Amino acid sequence: MENQQEEVSSKRKLGLFDGVMLVMGSMIGSGIFIVSADIMRNLGSGYWLVVVWLITGVMTVAAAISYGELSAMFPKAGGQYTYLKETFGKMMGFLYGWGLFAVIQTGTIAAVAVAFGKFTAYLIPALNDATPIFQSGSYKITWIQILAIGVILLLTYINTKGVEGGKLLQNLFTGSKIVALIGLILLGFFLIKDSFWSENMSFSWQAFNNLKTDSSGNFLKTGWESISGMAIMGGIAAAMVGSVFSSVAWENVTFVSGEIENPKKNVVRSMVLGTTAVMVLYLLVNFVYLNALGRDAIAFAANDRVAVAASEQIFGGTMGTYIIAILVMISTFGCVNGIVLAGSRVFQTMAKDGMFFKAAIANNKNGVPEKSLWMQGIWASVLCLSGQYGNLLDMISFVIVLFYMITVFGVIYLRFKKPDLERPYKTWLYPITPIVYLLIGAAFCGLLLIYKQQYTWPGLIIVLIGVPIYFLINKKATSNTN
């Protein structure tokens, strides 16, 4: 027993600060520098841009507070997979884990790594100008994709060398991007000579006032027209696809619960502190956009890179572009590291339950699941080559929120089903907090099902493919037992 306690304590290499850095680093990738353009196109008003980020912030923090109760009840590696398995059974846990490996975790790694490559091309234009390595019709493999794969494999390798290396890298890059974002926020108000804040706020609550399109799909400036409340809600849901995806991955800290000191307290503290800090930063960055740029400049920023457009106004043309390019490179590099570090622990836990490849079970001499890390890294690299990572991410915001909702509902379900279970931490303002999340999440998913079905069914189908795989795995397990 004494040896077991020593082994457990030796594994606990991540403190509260490390947990907060993992939450913030996993959340802040490339989204905050891009998605506000799409939000403005969807709703056409500074007020609605702020509202979308506020709703997303309330959702995110409410979910983190609710997850805290489950993290304290089940302080094991595997996080959300473990919560779903313990609450609703092995099949629900497997479907989440399958979706995580198939596209949620690996697709995020691929997309953020490619974003790193694209912004690197700002500093090294030859990357953009280079002839594709391979091209057949519209499909091509570019040097940007190869750079993205290089980043994934490098960070996977670093994380196979032990938690300490991954932790150091995470803290360094997360700290750097937080300082850089705070600097951008401050300078975005002090260095702007001509503020567009009043102009952007002059559109008040009038939604869609520049979003009518002609037969070719081009946006036309129009006066505000009478719009139904349901249409506005549909527009909000469509706009939230970007803000929601920019605000996920905070649950990655639950995946490494087995390596966090005092997990019953520090996991929930990490989630609540980290998500709150990130959502405040996101809101302030959007204030900078509204101060530095007019509505059309936000909505129609080149390649949606609204942060580049704002930085050019703050620092001047070329200098502004370089500053944002470096900031996004730091941000995405740290984001990929956090997601790589955390995800492999889920697949290892699944393997121990007979729900994933057996090879993923073993730790290497450095105490980390090396084979699980490489499986994750190789599949993420394949998704980089597929060229479909961007489409996949649009599809899975719906599925991510759906799994968040099921997990948050699990807090309420367990209160009724197993009231006597020890709860070292209880959800703040229960049952209001989980109900708030469930109501906003249900509205988001329901409206997407009505107005933006291309964002819903594909991701749902990817997850449902896991149903026959689950029964196949169980059948094999049963036959092996017999």
DRENPAMI-241111 format. One record per residue (C-alpha): x, y, z. Coordinates in nm, 3 decimals, padded with zeros to 5 digits, always signed. Layout:
DRENPAMI-241111
u: X v: Y w: Z
...
***
This chain:
DRENPAMI-241111
u: +00.000 v: +00.000 w: +00.000
u: +00.283 v: +00.237 w: +00.089
u: +00.454 v: +00.172 w: -00.247
u: +00.126 v: +00.237 w: -00.429
u: +00.088 v: +00.572 w: -00.255
u: +00.445 v: +00.666 w: -00.346
u: +00.380 v: +00.566 w: -00.709
u: +00.063 v: +00.776 w: -00.722
u: +00.230 v: +01.078 w: -00.565
u: +00.523 v: +01.049 w: -00.805
u: +00.280 v: +01.068 w: -01.098
u: +00.124 v: +01.390 w: -00.969
u: +00.350 v: +01.629 w: -01.156
u: +00.099 v: +01.898 w: -01.249
u: +00.002 v: +02.166 w: -00.997
u: -00.284 v: +02.419 w: -01.000
u: -00.084 v: +02.670 w: -01.207
u: +00.000 v: +02.398 w: -01.461
u: -00.367 v: +02.302 w: -01.479
u: -00.477 v: +02.661 w: -01.544
u: -00.207 v: +02.697 w: -01.811
u: -00.327 v: +02.374 w: -01.975
u: -00.688 v: +02.498 w: -01.980
u: -00.598 v: +02.839 w: -02.121
u: -00.337 v: +02.704 w: -02.362
u: -00.575 v: +02.441 w: -02.502
u: -00.853 v: +02.699 w: -02.551
u: -00.657 v: +02.981 w: -02.713
u: -00.559 v: +02.870 w: -03.061
u: -00.628 v: +03.056 w: -03.385
u: -01.006 v: +03.104 w: -03.352
u: -01.010 v: +03.433 w: -03.161
u: -00.799 v: +03.591 w: -03.439
u: -01.041 v: +03.485 w: -03.715
u: -01.400 v: +03.393 w: -03.622
u: -01.528 v: +03.741 w: -03.531
u: -01.538 v: +03.823 w: -03.904
u: -01.793 v: +03.546 w: -03.961
u: -01.992 v: +03.650 w: -03.653
u: -02.017 v: +04.006 w: -03.784
u: -02.123 v: +03.880 w: -04.128
u: -02.394 v: +03.670 w: -03.968
u: -02.539 v: +03.947 w: -03.751
u: -02.410 v: +04.283 w: -03.877
u: -02.390 v: +04.475 w: -03.550
u: -02.131 v: +04.542 w: -03.282
u: -02.393 v: +04.478 w: -03.014
u: -02.465 v: +04.130 w: -03.147
u: -02.094 v: +04.052 w: -03.180
u: -02.054 v: +04.123 w: -02.808
u: -02.372 v: +03.928 w: -02.723
u: -02.249 v: +03.618 w: -02.907
u: -01.922 v: +03.620 w: -02.711
u: -02.106 v: +03.685 w: -02.383
u: -02.343 v: +03.391 w: -02.442
u: -02.046 v: +03.171 w: -02.532
u: -01.867 v: +03.285 w: -02.217
u: -02.166 v: +03.207 w: -01.993
u: -02.199 v: +02.865 w: -02.159
u: -01.832 v: +02.782 w: -02.120
u: -01.795 v: +02.885 w: -01.756
u: -02.129 v: +02.721 w: -01.660
u: -02.010 v: +02.393 w: -01.814
u: -01.673 v: +02.416 w: -01.638
u: -01.844 v: +02.478 w: -01.301
u: -02.075 v: +02.180 w: -01.361
u: -01.790 v: +01.952 w: -01.469
u: -01.618 v: +02.034 w: -01.143
u: -01.859 v: +01.815 w: -00.948
u: -01.785 v: +01.516 w: -01.172
u: -01.409 v: +01.579 w: -01.168
u: -01.411 v: +01.568 w: -00.788
u: -01.625 v: +01.251 w: -00.784
u: -01.412 v: +01.068 w: -01.044
u: -01.057 v: +01.209 w: -01.012
u: -00.913 v: +00.962 w: -01.263
u: -00.732 v: +00.990 w: -01.594
u: -00.972 v: +00.994 w: -01.888
u: -01.184 v: +01.286 w: -01.768
u: -01.501 v: +01.331 w: -01.970
u: -01.481 v: +00.975 w: -02.107
u: -01.473 v: +00.845 w: -01.748
u: -01.761 v: +01.072 w: -01.638
u: -01.984 v: +00.952 w: -01.924
u: -01.892 v: +00.585 w: -01.871
u: -01.950 v: +00.599 w: -01.495
u: -02.278 v: +00.790 w: -01.534
u: -02.444 v: +00.642 w: -01.843
u: -02.252 v: +00.321 w: -01.912
u: -01.970 v: +00.195 w: -02.132
u: -02.142 v: +00.260 w: -02.466
u: -02.186 v: +00.633 w: -02.403
u: -01.826 v: +00.658 w: -02.287
u: -01.707 v: +00.473 w: -02.596
u: -01.907 v: +00.693 w: -02.836
u: -01.744 v: +01.000 w: -02.685
u: -01.398 v: +00.841 w: -02.698
u: -01.454 v: +00.726 w: -03.056
u: -01.562 v: +01.075 w: -03.162
u: -01.264 v: +01.220 w: -02.977
u: -01.016 v: +01.001 w: -03.164
u: -01.191 v: +01.008 w: -03.502
u: -01.220 v: +01.384 w: -03.529
u: -01.277 v: +01.597 w: -03.215
u: -00.926 v: +01.580 w: -03.065
u: -00.728 v: +01.481 w: -03.374
u: -00.920 v: +01.715 w: -03.607
u: -00.855 v: +02.003 w: -03.368
u: -00.484 v: +01.917 w: -03.357
u: -00.475 v: +01.910 w: -03.739
u: -00.666 v: +02.237 w: -03.786
u: -00.464 v: +02.432 w: -03.529
u: -00.136 v: +02.295 w: -03.666
u: -00.233 v: +02.401 w: -04.020
u: -00.323 v: +02.746 w: -03.882
u: +00.032 v: +02.758 w: -03.744
u: +00.159 v: +02.679 w: -04.095
u: -00.060 v: +02.941 w: -04.263
u: +00.052 v: +03.221 w: -04.032
u: +00.415 v: +03.106 w: -04.064
u: +00.368 v: +03.170 w: -04.437
u: +00.321 v: +03.540 w: -04.354
u: +00.681 v: +03.547 w: -04.234
u: +00.809 v: +03.308 w: -04.502
u: +00.614 v: +03.390 w: -04.822
u: +00.797 v: +03.110 w: -05.007
u: +00.570 v: +02.866 w: -04.821
u: +00.266 v: +03.020 w: -04.989
u: +00.430 v: +03.055 w: -05.328
u: +00.583 v: +02.707 w: -05.343
u: +00.448 v: +02.457 w: -05.595
u: +00.236 v: +02.187 w: -05.424
u: +00.427 v: +01.868 w: -05.349
u: +00.139 v: +01.671 w: -05.500
u: -00.178 v: +01.776 w: -05.681
u: -00.462 v: +01.580 w: -05.840
u: -00.763 v: +01.791 w: -05.935
u: -00.862 v: +02.005 w: -05.638
u: -00.673 v: +01.785 w: -05.391
u: -00.319 v: +01.891 w: -05.312
u: -00.047 v: +01.850 w: -05.053
u: +00.135 v: +02.174 w: -04.975
u: +00.444 v: +02.264 w: -04.775
u: +00.213 v: +02.430 w: -04.520
u: +00.052 v: +02.092 w: -04.452
u: +00.396 v: +01.931 w: -04.423
u: +00.501 v: +02.199 w: -04.173
u: +00.181 v: +02.130 w: -03.975
u: +00.261 v: +01.759 w: -03.966
u: +00.617 v: +01.841 w: -03.856
u: +00.479 v: +02.044 w: -03.563
u: +00.244 v: +01.760 w: -03.461
u: +00.521 v: +01.499 w: -03.473
u: +00.770 v: +01.725 w: -03.291
u: +00.526 v: +01.797 w: -03.006
u: +00.425 v: +01.431 w: -02.989
u: +00.793 v: +01.337 w: -02.956
u: +00.854 v: +01.599 w: -02.684
u: +00.555 v: +01.467 w: -02.488
u: +00.687 v: +01.110 w: -02.506
u: +00.984 v: +01.229 w: -02.300
u: +00.769 v: +01.282 w: -01.993
u: +00.512 v: +01.517 w: -01.842
u: +00.778 v: +01.764 w: -01.727
u: +00.884 v: +01.855 w: -02.082
u: +00.528 v: +01.897 w: -02.205
u: +00.441 v: +02.099 w: -01.894
u: +00.737 v: +02.335 w: -01.935
u: +00.655 v: +02.393 w: -02.301
u: +00.287 v: +02.449 w: -02.220
u: +00.355 v: +02.703 w: -01.946
u: +00.609 v: +02.891 w: -02.160
u: +00.390 v: +02.925 w: -02.468
u: +00.065 v: +02.984 w: -02.279
u: +00.230 v: +03.252 w: -02.066
u: +00.374 v: +03.417 w: -02.378
u: +00.041 v: +03.435 w: -02.559
u: -00.144 v: +03.566 w: -02.252
u: +00.111 v: +03.849 w: -02.216
u: +00.092 v: +03.918 w: -02.591
u: -00.289 v: +03.926 w: -02.589
u: -00.293 v: +04.166 w: -02.292
u: -00.043 v: +04.386 w: -02.479
u: -00.261 v: +04.380 w: -02.792
u: -00.568 v: +04.473 w: -02.586
u: -00.396 v: +04.769 w: -02.417
u: -00.235 v: +04.902 w: -02.735
u: -00.561 v: +04.850 w: -02.924
u: -00.709 v: +05.131 w: -02.721
u: -00.406 v: +05.357 w: -02.667
u: -00.257 v: +05.359 w: -03.020
u: -00.577 v: +05.392 w: -03.224
u: -00.623 v: +05.747 w: -03.350
u: -00.961 v: +05.708 w: -03.518
u: -01.194 v: +05.494 w: -03.309
u: -01.480 v: +05.309 w: -03.479
u: -01.646 v: +05.215 w: -03.151
u: -01.934 v: +05.465 w: -03.173
u: -01.997 v: +05.380 w: -03.538
u: -02.008 v: +05.007 w: -03.466
u: -02.244 v: +05.059 w: -03.174
u: -02.470 v: +05.292 w: -03.376
u: -02.631 v: +04.990 w: -03.545
u: -02.776 v: +04.904 w: -03.204
u: -02.983 v: +04.581 w: -03.200
u: -03.062 v: +04.594 w: -03.570
u: -02.945 v: +04.257 w: -03.697
u: -02.867 v: +04.157 w: -04.056
u: -02.837 v: +04.517 w: -04.175
u: -02.552 v: +04.439 w: -04.414
u: -02.605 v: +04.073 w: -04.481
u: -02.843 v: +04.057 w: -04.774
u: -02.687 v: +03.887 w: -05.080
u: -02.742 v: +03.913 w: -05.452
u: -02.787 v: +03.615 w: -05.686
u: -02.410 v: +03.555 w: -05.688
u: -02.392 v: +03.539 w: -05.308
u: -02.217 v: +03.878 w: -05.276
u: -02.300 v: +04.085 w: -04.970
u: -02.493 v: +04.407 w: -05.030
u: -02.524 v: +04.699 w: -04.791
u: -02.894 v: +04.744 w: -04.715
u: -03.102 v: +04.929 w: -04.464
u: -03.238 v: +04.737 w: -04.171
u: -03.550 v: +04.535 w: -04.242
u: -03.805 v: +04.377 w: -04.013
u: -03.663 v: +04.041 w: -03.913
u: -03.841 v: +03.773 w: -03.712
u: -03.710 v: +03.676 w: -03.370
u: -03.654 v: +03.317 w: -03.484
u: -03.441 v: +03.436 w: -03.776
u: -03.225 v: +03.639 w: -03.537
u: -03.189 v: +03.336 w: -03.309
u: -03.091 v: +03.125 w: -03.610
u: -02.832 v: +03.388 w: -03.700
u: -02.696 v: +03.381 w: -03.344
u: -02.667 v: +03.000 w: -03.352
u: -02.484 v: +03.011 w: -03.687
u: -02.254 v: +03.286 w: -03.557
u: -02.182 v: +03.087 w: -03.241
u: -02.032 v: +02.795 w: -03.435
u: -01.704 v: +02.990 w: -03.449
u: -01.712 v: +03.134 w: -03.098
u: -01.805 v: +02.797 w: -02.945
u: -01.525 v: +02.618 w: -03.127
u: -01.280 v: +02.889 w: -03.015
u: -01.386 v: +02.819 w: -02.657
u: -01.366 v: +02.440 w: -02.634
u: -01.087 v: +02.205 w: -02.523
u: -01.086 v: +02.339 w: -02.165
u: -01.197 v: +01.988 w: -02.058
u: -00.852 v: +01.861 w: -02.165
u: -00.736 v: +01.919 w: -01.808
u: -00.979 v: +01.646 w: -01.693
u: -00.802 v: +01.397 w: -01.922
u: -00.484 v: +01.426 w: -01.714
u: -00.652 v: +01.410 w: -01.371
u: -00.427 v: +01.116 w: -01.285
u: -00.123 v: +01.345 w: -01.307
u: -00.261 v: +01.650 w: -01.122
u: -00.182 v: +01.717 w: -00.757
u: -00.492 v: +01.706 w: -00.536
u: -00.724 v: +01.643 w: -00.835
u: -01.045 v: +01.662 w: -00.630
u: -00.982 v: +02.035 w: -00.586
u: -00.731 v: +02.143 w: -00.849
u: -00.911 v: +02.011 w: -01.158
u: -01.224 v: +02.217 w: -01.092
u: -01.017 v: +02.521 w: -00.990
u: -00.817 v: +02.492 w: -01.312
u: -01.131 v: +02.472 w: -01.526
u: -01.316 v: +02.761 w: -01.362
u: -01.015 v: +02.995 w: -01.336
u: -00.889 v: +02.909 w: -01.685
u: -01.222 v: +02.939 w: -01.869
u: -01.314 v: +03.263 w: -01.692
u: -00.978 v: +03.423 w: -01.773
u: -00.993 v: +03.317 w: -02.140
u: -01.349 v: +03.438 w: -02.193
u: -01.260 v: +03.779 w: -02.041
u: -00.958 v: +03.800 w: -02.275
u: -01.176 v: +03.704 w: -02.574
u: -01.430 v: +03.972 w: -02.492
u: -01.160 v: +04.239 w: -02.455
u: -00.996 v: +04.135 w: -02.786
u: -01.332 v: +04.184 w: -02.957
u: -01.357 v: +04.529 w: -02.799
u: -01.025 v: +04.603 w: -02.970
u: -01.167 v: +04.490 w: -03.306
u: -01.471 v: +04.715 w: -03.257
u: -01.246 v: +05.006 w: -03.163
u: -00.989 v: +04.964 w: -03.441
u: -01.207 v: +04.862 w: -03.736
u: -01.537 v: +04.958 w: -03.896
u: -01.814 v: +04.704 w: -03.929
u: -01.737 v: +04.616 w: -04.292
u: -01.363 v: +04.592 w: -04.219
u: -01.441 v: +04.332 w: -03.950
u: -01.697 v: +04.141 w: -04.156
u: -01.493 v: +04.129 w: -04.477
u: -01.136 v: +04.113 w: -04.344
u: -00.910 v: +03.937 w: -04.595
u: -00.932 v: +03.559 w: -04.536
u: -01.132 v: +03.642 w: -04.219
u: -00.807 v: +03.746 w: -04.047
u: -00.968 v: +04.025 w: -03.851
u: -00.679 v: +04.033 w: -03.600
u: -00.435 v: +04.110 w: -03.883
u: -00.658 v: +04.395 w: -04.004
u: -00.683 v: +04.538 w: -03.651
u: -00.309 v: +04.502 w: -03.590
u: -00.233 v: +04.688 w: -03.914
u: -00.439 v: +04.979 w: -03.780
u: -00.263 v: +04.966 w: -03.443
u: +00.099 v: +04.915 w: -03.552
u: +00.098 v: +05.001 w: -03.922
u: +00.081 v: +04.774 w: -04.228
u: +00.371 v: +04.529 w: -04.247
u: +00.468 v: +04.554 w: -03.880
u: +00.109 v: +04.479 w: -03.771
u: +00.094 v: +04.173 w: -03.997
u: +00.420 v: +04.035 w: -03.859
u: +00.318 v: +04.096 w: -03.497
u: -00.008 v: +03.903 w: -03.536
u: +00.163 v: +03.628 w: -03.737
u: +00.414 v: +03.573 w: -03.454
u: +00.138 v: +03.590 w: -03.190
u: -00.074 v: +03.329 w: -03.373
u: +00.230 v: +03.106 w: -03.422
u: +00.299 v: +03.115 w: -03.047
u: -00.070 v: +03.065 w: -02.972
u: -00.125 v: +02.770 w: -03.206
u: +00.202 v: +02.597 w: -03.113
u: +00.107 v: +02.607 w: -02.744
u: -00.250 v: +02.501 w: -02.822
u: -00.137 v: +02.194 w: -03.018
u: +00.098 v: +02.098 w: -02.734
u: -00.180 v: +02.112 w: -02.474
u: -00.418 v: +01.903 w: -02.682
u: -00.148 v: +01.648 w: -02.770
u: -00.045 v: +01.616 w: -02.404
u: -00.399 v: +01.558 w: -02.277
u: -00.576 v: +01.351 w: -02.545
u: -00.352 v: +01.046 w: -02.530
u: -00.456 v: +00.984 w: -02.167
u: -00.817 v: +00.926 w: -02.277
u: -00.719 v: +00.665 w: -02.535
u: -00.498 v: +00.493 w: -02.277
u: -00.790 v: +00.478 w: -02.030
u: -01.019 v: +00.343 w: -02.305
u: -00.762 v: +00.075 w: -02.388
u: -00.755 v: -00.035 w: -02.022
u: -01.134 v: -00.077 w: -02.048
u: -01.096 v: -00.289 w: -02.363
u: -01.236 v: -00.009 w: -02.578
u: -00.922 v: +00.086 w: -02.775
u: -00.603 v: -00.075 w: -02.912
u: -00.426 v: -00.273 w: -02.637
u: -00.092 v: -00.120 w: -02.735
u: -00.215 v: +00.216 w: -02.598
u: -00.220 v: +00.082 w: -02.241
u: +00.151 v: +00.076 w: -02.157
u: +00.351 v: +00.372 w: -02.027
u: +00.709 v: +00.411 w: -02.143
u: +01.010 v: +00.452 w: -01.911
u: +00.920 v: +00.822 w: -01.874
u: +00.578 v: +00.734 w: -01.732
u: +00.371 v: +00.851 w: -02.032
u: +00.155 v: +00.656 w: -02.282
u: +00.397 v: +00.675 w: -02.573
u: +00.210 v: +00.448 w: -02.815
u: -00.118 v: +00.628 w: -02.745
u: +00.058 v: +00.958 w: -02.818
u: +00.189 v: +00.831 w: -03.151
u: -00.148 v: +00.685 w: -03.256
u: -00.308 v: +01.024 w: -03.191
u: -00.026 v: +01.210 w: -03.369
u: -00.027 v: +00.987 w: -03.678
u: -00.406 v: +01.009 w: -03.725
u: -00.396 v: +01.389 w: -03.678
u: -00.123 v: +01.399 w: -03.946
u: -00.345 v: +01.197 w: -04.183
u: -00.624 v: +01.450 w: -04.125
u: -00.376 v: +01.728 w: -04.215
u: -00.315 v: +01.555 w: -04.549
u: -00.689 v: +01.500 w: -04.607
u: -00.747 v: +01.872 w: -04.652
u: -01.084 v: +01.827 w: -04.478
u: -00.988 v: +01.940 w: -04.125
u: -01.162 v: +02.278 w: -04.168
u: -01.487 v: +02.117 w: -04.281
u: -01.464 v: +01.861 w: -04.003
u: -01.437 v: +02.133 w: -03.740
u: -01.747 v: +02.310 w: -03.872
u: -01.932 v: +01.980 w: -03.842
u: -01.827 v: +01.892 w: -03.488
u: -01.912 v: +02.208 w: -03.290
u: -02.264 v: +02.063 w: -03.271
u: -02.136 v: +01.724 w: -03.151
u: -01.898 v: +01.879 w: -02.897
u: -02.183 v: +02.081 w: -02.741
u: -02.406 v: +01.771 w: -02.749
u: -02.151 v: +01.574 w: -02.546
u: -02.104 v: +01.871 w: -02.312
u: -02.482 v: +01.873 w: -02.257
u: -02.495 v: +01.499 w: -02.187
u: -02.208 v: +01.535 w: -01.938
u: -02.364 v: +01.838 w: -01.764
u: -02.697 v: +01.653 w: -01.748
u: -02.502 v: +01.375 w: -01.576
u: -02.453 v: +01.607 w: -01.277
u: -02.831 v: +01.633 w: -01.231
u: -02.886 v: +01.265 w: -01.312
u: -02.638 v: +01.145 w: -01.048
u: -02.790 v: +01.375 w: -00.783
u: -03.113 v: +01.176 w: -00.821
u: -02.970 v: +00.834 w: -00.910
u: -02.684 v: +00.819 w: -00.658
u: -02.745 v: +01.089 w: -00.396
u: -02.518 v: +00.916 w: -00.141
u: -02.200 v: +00.932 w: -00.353
u: -01.925 v: +01.145 w: -00.200
u: -01.914 v: +01.489 w: -00.362
u: -01.598 v: +01.672 w: -00.250
u: -01.708 v: +01.967 w: -00.464
u: -02.069 v: +02.055 w: -00.542
u: -02.171 v: +02.260 w: -00.845
u: -02.201 v: +02.627 w: -00.753
u: -02.564 v: +02.752 w: -00.767
u: -02.695 v: +02.401 w: -00.843
u: -02.934 v: +02.337 w: -01.021
u: -02.932 v: +02.682 w: -01.186
u: -02.581 v: +02.652 w: -01.334
u: -02.630 v: +02.320 w: -01.518
u: -02.982 v: +02.417 w: -01.626
u: -02.852 v: +02.745 w: -01.775
u: -02.598 v: +02.548 w: -01.978
u: -02.854 v: +02.290 w: -02.088
u: -03.100 v: +02.559 w: -02.201
u: -02.841 v: +02.755 w: -02.401
u: -02.691 v: +02.434 w: -02.542
u: -03.033 v: +02.298 w: -02.643
u: -03.120 v: +02.626 w: -02.816
u: -02.784 v: +02.626 w: -02.998
u: -02.816 v: +02.265 w: -03.117
u: -03.185 v: +02.296 w: -03.202
u: -03.139 v: +02.610 w: -03.409
u: -02.844 v: +02.457 w: -03.594
u: -03.061 v: +02.155 w: -03.677
u: -03.318 v: +02.393 w: -03.828
u: -03.101 v: +02.656 w: -03.996
u: -02.753 v: +02.507 w: -04.052
u: -02.792 v: +02.134 w: -04.105
u: -02.454 v: +02.110 w: -04.277
u: -02.305 v: +02.179 w: -03.930
u: -02.501 v: +01.901 w: -03.759
u: -02.567 v: +01.575 w: -03.942
u: -02.213 v: +01.501 w: -04.068
u: -02.065 v: +01.523 w: -03.718
u: -02.353 v: +01.321 w: -03.573
u: -02.303 v: +01.050 w: -03.836
u: -01.929 v: +01.029 w: -03.754
u: -02.019 v: +00.963 w: -03.389
u: -02.299 v: +00.715 w: -03.474
u: -02.056 v: +00.510 w: -03.684
u: -01.913 v: +00.424 w: -03.343
u: -02.228 v: +00.226 w: -03.250
u: -02.155 v: -00.082 w: -03.469
u: -01.784 v: -00.053 w: -03.378
u: -01.880 v: -00.067 w: -03.009
u: -02.089 v: -00.382 w: -03.057
u: -01.811 v: -00.540 w: -03.265
u: -01.556 v: -00.472 w: -02.989
u: -01.791 v: -00.608 w: -02.723
u: -01.864 v: -00.919 w: -02.931
u: -01.490 v: -00.989 w: -02.965
u: -01.439 v: -00.930 w: -02.592
u: -01.722 v: -01.171 w: -02.509
u: -01.594 v: -01.443 w: -02.744
u: -01.241 v: -01.408 w: -02.602
u: -01.378 v: -01.448 w: -02.250
u: -01.568 v: -01.762 w: -02.349
***
